[in-house]
C-alpha cells in the first residue's frame, strides 16, 4: 500500500510527512481492512505532525476521518461484509470493561486508543480498524463529503451536548473553522440563536451565511447573555472571553485536545455558577446519532480536495489558515 508517514514531527512548513510503500496490512481478530477512498485533514493531525501532541508511536500514518470500502475481514467479524462503505474516526478502541465504559462514557476510557495516534490512520490507500468502531455512513453523502463529518462533525455534536445548550437557546461559538461550521448547522436545526466570535472576516461571512444572528471579534460582547458557549480556537484567552459572555448558570465547552494555557482571571468570571467543561473524544453513540442527523438535515461541509501525496501541502495550508473549509485527501 501507499501511505504518507510521519517519522519525526516538525513544523508543517518543513513538510514532515513522507510518501512510503508498505506491505498491505492484514486484519486481525475482530478487525476489518478498508480500501481508503477519502480521509479528511484535522487540526489534531497537524498538532501530532508538528509535535504539539507528543507522538505515541513513530513512525505513524496520521488521519482519523477515514472513508472506505471493506475489502478484507478478520476472524470473528459480524455485521459487515466485503464491499460495505464505512467510516473510521478518532476513537479506535476501548477496553469495554472499565467503569467509564460500563457507564456509557467510553470516551473517558483510560485504555482508549486513537486512529492516527496509536494506530495507523487514513493517509493511505489501506487502513485497519476494529469492526465495532466502524460506522455506516449516510447514503446521501459521497465519500469526499462524508469524511469531514467523522471528526469535526462528531466532536462538534458532542460539544453541543456537553455545553448544555437547549433548543431555542442562545449559543456562542468562539472560532469558526471546520467543526464550528458543522455545529452551527445542528444548532440552527434545533432552533438556537447563534452568536459567532472570530477574528477572521472570511469566517464571519461564512457564519452569517450559515445562520449566525450576530458576528464579532473575540473581545466583542454578544448582544445578549449566552445560555452556552463552545470554544474551538486552541487559545486560553478565547475561553476567558467566552466565559465573560455567559449568562448565570451557563457553561463553556472547550472543543480542543490541546490548549496553549488558561490565563489568570478574576473569580467574578466564574461566579454565579458558570462553569468550564472540556470535551474529550466522543462515544460511538455520539457518532451514530450525529451521522443519522447529518443525513436527515442534511448537514454539509465545505471542503477542498488534495491528492494523497499532497497531504503535507494540506497540513501546511491548514497551519497557515489558507484552507477553505476542510481539506480532504483523495486516497483511492
C-alpha positions in Angstrom: 0.0 0.0 0.0 1.0 3.6 -0.4 0.9 5.9 2.7 2.0 9.3 4.0 4.0 8.5 7.1 5.4 10.6 9.9 8.8 9.5 11.2 9.8 12.7 13.1 7.5 15.6 14.0 8.4 19.0 12.7 6.8 22.3 11.5 4.3 21.9 8.8 6.3 24.2 6.5 9.1 21.6 6.5 6.6 19.0 5.3 7.4 16.2 7.7 5.3 13.5 6.0 7.0 11.1 3.6 5.4 9.0 0.9 6.2 5.4 1.5 5.3 2.0 0.1 4.3 -0.6 2.8 3.1 -4.2 2.7 -0.7 -4.4 2.5 -1.8 -4.9 6.2 -3.9 -7.9 7.2 -6.8 -7.6 9.7 -6.6 -9.5 12.9 -9.4 -10.9 15.1 -12.4 -8.6 15.0 -10.8 -6.2 12.5 -11.5 -5.1 9.0 -9.3 -3.7 6.3 -10.5 -0.7 4.3 -9.5 0.3 0.8 -9.5 4.0 1.7 -11.2 6.4 -0.7 -11.0 9.6 1.3 -9.5 11.0 4.5 -10.2 14.5 5.9 -7.4 16.5 7.4 -7.9 17.7 11.0 -6.1 20.2 13.2 -5.3 17.3 15.6 -3.3 15.7 12.7 -1.4 19.0 12.4 -0.7 19.0 16.2 0.6 15.4 16.0 2.8 16.2 13.0 4.2 19.4 14.5 4.7 17.8 17.9 2.2 19.9 19.9 0.7 16.5 20.8 3.5 14.1 21.8 3.7 11.2 19.4 2.6 7.9 20.9 4.1 5.8 18.1 6.6 6.6 15.4 6.6 6.1 12.5 2.8 6.6 12.3 0.3 7.2 9.4 -1.9 10.1 10.5 -5.6 10.6 9.7 -8.7 9.8 11.6 -11.6 10.8 9.3 -11.4 7.8 7.1 -13.9 6.7 4.5 -13.5 3.5 2.5 -14.8 0.1 1.4 -14.3 -3.1 3.4 -12.0 -5.3 1.3 -10.9 -7.9 3.9 -12.5 -9.3 7.1 -10.6 -10.6 10.1 -11.8 -13.6 12.0 -15.0 -13.1 14.1 -16.3 -10.0 12.3 -20.1 -9.9 12.2 -22.4 -7.3 10.7 -20.1 -6.1 8.0 -19.3 -7.6 4.6 -16.7 -7.1 1.9 -17.8 -4.1 -0.2 -19.6 -2.2 2.7 -18.8 1.5 2.9 -17.9 2.6 6.4 -16.2 5.5 8.2 -13.5 5.3 10.9 -12.9 8.1 13.3 -10.6 9.3 16.1 -11.7 6.7 18.8 -10.1 3.5 17.6 -10.9 1.2 20.5 -11.5 1.0 24.3 -11.2 -1.8 26.8 -15.0 -2.1 27.2 -14.6 -3.2 30.8 -13.6 -0.2 32.9 -16.1 1.8 35.0 -16.3 4.5 32.3 -17.1 2.1 29.5 -19.7 0.3 31.6 -21.3 3.6 32.4 -21.6 4.7 28.8 -18.7 7.0 29.0 -16.2 5.2 26.8 -14.8 8.5 25.6 -13.1 8.6 29.0 -11.6 5.1 29.0 -8.0 5.3 30.2 -7.1 2.4 27.9 -8.6 4.0 24.8 -6.5 4.0 21.6 -6.8 6.5 18.8 -6.7 6.4 15.0 -3.6 8.2 13.6 -2.0 8.5 17.0 -1.8 4.9 18.4 -2.8 3.1 15.2 -2.1 3.9 11.6 -4.8 6.1 10.1 -6.2 7.1 6.8 -3.5 9.0 5.0 -3.0 5.8 3.0 -4.6 3.6 0.4 -5.5 0.9 3.0 -6.2 1.0 6.7 -7.0 -1.5 9.5 -9.8 -0.8 12.1 -11.8 -2.6 14.7 -15.0 -3.6 13.1 -17.0 -2.5 16.2 -15.6 1.0 15.8 -16.5 1.5 12.2 -19.6 3.4 11.2 -22.1 3.1 8.4 -22.4 6.4 6.5 -25.5 8.3 5.3 -26.3 7.3 1.7 -26.8 10.9 0.6 -23.1 11.7 1.0 -20.3 11.0 -1.4 -17.0 9.8 0.1 -15.3 13.2 0.0 -18.3 14.8 1.6 -18.7 12.2 4.4 -15.1 12.3 5.6 -15.3 15.8 7.3 -18.2 14.6 9.3 -16.2 12.0 11.2 -14.3 14.3 13.5 -15.3 17.9 13.2 -18.9 16.9 12.9 -19.0 14.3 15.6 -16.8 16.2 18.1 -18.9 19.4 17.3 -22.0 17.5 18.1 -20.6 16.2 21.4 -19.6 19.7 22.2 -23.1 20.9 21.8 -24.3 18.2 24.2 -21.6 19.0 26.8 -22.4 22.7 26.6 -25.9 22.0 27.8 -27.5 24.1 25.0 -31.2 23.5 24.6 -33.4 24.0 21.5 -34.1 27.7 21.1 -31.2 28.8 23.4 -28.6 31.5 22.8 -25.3 29.8 21.8 -21.9 31.3 21.3 -19.3 29.8 19.0 -15.8 31.1 19.5 -13.7 30.4 16.5 -15.3 29.3 13.2 -13.3 26.6 11.5 -14.5 23.3 10.1 -16.0 21.9 13.3 -17.9 25.1 14.2 -19.3 25.3 10.6 -20.9 21.9 11.2 -22.0 22.6 14.8 -23.9 25.7 13.7 -25.9 23.7 11.3 -27.1 21.4 14.1 -27.7 24.3 16.4 -29.8 26.1 13.8 -31.7 22.9 13.1 -32.6 22.9 16.9 -33.8 26.5 16.6 -30.9 28.0 18.5 -29.9 31.7 18.2 -26.2 31.6 17.3 -23.6 34.3 18.0 -20.1 33.8 16.5 -16.9 35.4 17.6 -13.8 35.1 15.3 -11.0 37.3 14.2 -11.4 36.2 10.6 -13.6 38.3 8.3 -13.9 35.4 5.9 -15.2 33.2 8.8 -17.6 35.9 9.9 -19.1 36.0 6.4 -19.4 32.2 6.3 -21.1 32.2 9.8 -23.6 34.8 8.6 -24.5 32.7 5.6 -25.0 29.6 7.8 -27.4 31.5 10.0 -25.5 33.3 12.7 -27.6 36.1 14.2 -24.5 38.1 15.3 -20.8 38.0 14.4 -17.9 39.9 16.0 -14.4 39.6 17.5 -13.3 37.6 20.5 -13.3 40.7 22.7 -16.7 41.9 21.5 -19.7 41.4 23.7 -22.6 39.5 22.1 -25.9 41.3 22.2 -27.4 39.0 24.8 -26.0 36.8 27.6 -25.3 33.3 26.3 -27.0 30.1 27.6 -24.0 28.1 26.4 -20.7 28.6 24.5 -18.2 26.4 22.7 -14.6 27.4 22.0 -12.9 26.0 19.0 -9.7 28.1 19.0 -6.9 26.5 20.9 -6.2 29.6 23.0 -7.0 30.1 26.6 -7.7 33.8 26.2 -10.6 32.8 24.0 -12.0 30.6 26.7 -12.0 33.5 29.1 -13.7 35.7 26.5 -16.5 33.1 26.2 -16.8 32.8 29.9 -17.4 36.5 30.3 -20.2 36.4 27.8 -22.2 33.7 29.7 -25.5 34.1 31.5 -25.7 32.9 35.1 -25.5 29.1 35.4 -24.3 28.6 31.9 -21.2 26.6 30.7 -18.4 26.9 28.2 -17.4 23.7 26.5 -13.8 23.7 25.3 -13.5 21.8 22.0 -9.8 21.3 21.9 -7.4 18.5 22.5 -4.5 21.0 23.0 -4.8 24.4 24.6 -1.9 26.9 25.0 -2.8 27.9 28.5 -5.6 29.2 30.7 -4.6 32.7 31.8 -5.2 34.1 35.2 -8.7 35.7 35.5 -10.9 37.2 38.2 -13.2 34.9 40.1 -16.1 37.0 39.0 -15.9 35.4 35.6 -16.9 32.0 37.2 -19.2 33.4 39.8 -23.0 32.7 39.6 -22.4 29.0 38.9 -20.8 29.5 35.5 -18.7 26.5 34.6 -15.9 25.3 32.2 -16.1 21.8 30.7 -13.6 20.1 28.4 -14.7 17.9 25.5 -12.8 14.7 25.4 -13.2 12.5 22.4 -16.6 11.0 21.7 -18.7 7.9 22.2 -19.9 5.6 19.5 -23.4 6.6 20.4 -22.4 10.2 19.6 -21.2 9.2 16.2 -24.3 7.2 15.3 -26.6 10.0 16.5 -24.7 12.7 14.6 -24.4 10.7 11.3 -28.1 9.9 11.4 -28.9 13.6 12.0 -26.4 14.7 9.3 -28.2 12.6 6.7 -31.6 13.9 7.8 -31.0 17.7 8.0 -28.8 17.4 5.8 -25.5 18.8 7.2 -22.9 19.8 4.6 -19.2 20.5 4.9 -17.3 22.9 2.8 -14.2 21.1 1.5 -11.1 21.4 -0.7 -9.6 18.3 -2.2 -5.9 17.2 -2.3 -4.2 14.2 -3.7 -2.9 11.7 -1.1 0.7 12.6 -2.0 -0.1 16.3 -1.2 -1.0 15.6 2.5 1.9 17.7 3.6 0.7 20.6 1.5 -2.8 20.3 3.0 -1.3 20.4 6.5 0.9 23.4 5.7 -2.1 25.3 4.3 -4.1 24.4 7.4 -1.3 25.7 9.6 -1.2 29.0 7.6 -5.0 29.4 7.7 -5.3 29.1 4.0 -7.8 26.2 3.6 -11.3 27.0 2.6 -13.3 24.5 4.6 -12.0 21.1 5.4 -9.1 19.7 3.4 -9.9 16.1 2.2 -7.3 13.7 0.8 -8.5 11.6 -2.2 -6.8 8.3 -1.4 -8.2 5.8 -4.0 
